[in-house]
Amino acid sequence: MKCTIAGCPGAYEPRTVVHTVKHRGEVVVIDHVPAEVCNVCGDVLLTPETVRRLEALLKATPPPSRNVPLYEFA
């Protein structure tokens, strides 16, 4: 599918991405999220099913599989 960003000549291709979101005041990083990514500009599209699965994961609030350092840009 052609990229939806105005002027971008790229096309979307399936990949996995790292999705970062702030949830309940905490930064949550979810790895290996399936997405469509533009091969030129890097725009990311998530399917409605993927968004529903991410929302369900956040509601379930399982313990993280790893802890990572978080640095603030101040």
Sequence and secondary structure as in RCSB ss.txt:
>XXXX:A:sequence
MKCTIAGCPGAYEPRTVVHTVKHRGEVVVIDHVPAEVCNVCGDVLLTPETVRRLEALLKATPPPSRNVPLYEFA
>XXXX:A:secstr
 B  STT   BEEEEEEEEEEEETTEEEEEEEEEEEEETTT  EE  HHHHHHHHHHHHH    S         
